[in-house]
Amino acid sequence: MVFKALMLAFGSNSTYKKLAVQYLNEALCLVSSSVVEESLVLQNRQLLVAAKR
């Protein structure tokens, strides 16, 4: 949905489309790495709590 909106916003110019795809890819990578980091932090926290028992 976001990709389609970016494509419509930038029209038919292929340079803008490439930039939009690159921007979207970088944004998704950032979100993905943040999710992985939060998952690891949560997992470590759970392991620490389990170790203290």
MOLINWO-V497012 format. One record per pair of residues at least 4 apart in sequence whose ideal C-beta (glycine too) atoms are under 8 Angstrom apart, sorted by sequence separation. I is the first residue (numbers start at 1). J is the second residue. D is the distance in whole Angstrom. If there is no record, write none. Layout:
i->I j->J d->D
i->I j->J d->D
This chain:
i->1 j->5 d->7
i->2 j->6 d->6
i->3 j->7 d->6
i->4 j->8 d->6
i->5 j->9 d->6
i->6 j->10 d->6
i->13 j->17 d->7
i->14 j->18 d->6
i->15 j->19 d->7
i->16 j->20 d->6
i->17 j->21 d->6
i->18 j->22 d->6
i->19 j->23 d->6
i->20 j->24 d->6
i->21 j->25 d->6
i->22 j->26 d->6
i->23 j->27 d->6
i->24 j->28 d->6
i->25 j->29 d->6
i->26 j->30 d->6
i->27 j->31 d->6
i->28 j->32 d->6
i->29 j->33 d->6
i->30 j->34 d->6
i->31 j->35 d->6
i->32 j->36 d->7
i->33 j->37 d->6
i->34 j->38 d->6
i->35 j->39 d->6
i->36 j->40 d->6
i->37 j->41 d->6
i->38 j->42 d->6
i->39 j->43 d->6
i->40 j->44 d->6
i->41 j->45 d->6
i->42 j->46 d->6
i->43 j->47 d->6
i->44 j->48 d->6
i->45 j->49 d->7
i->46 j->50 d->6
i->47 j->51 d->6
i->48 j->52 d->7
i->49 j->53 d->7
i->11 j->16 d->7
i->10 j->16 d->4
i->10 j->17 d->6
i->10 j->19 d->8
i->7 j->17 d->6
i->10 j->20 d->5
i->9 j->20 d->8
i->7 j->20 d->7
i->6 j->20 d->4
i->6 j->21 d->8
i->3 j->20 d->8
i->6 j->23 d->7
i->3 j->21 d->8
i->6 j->24 d->6
i->3 j->24 d->6
i->2 j->24 d->7
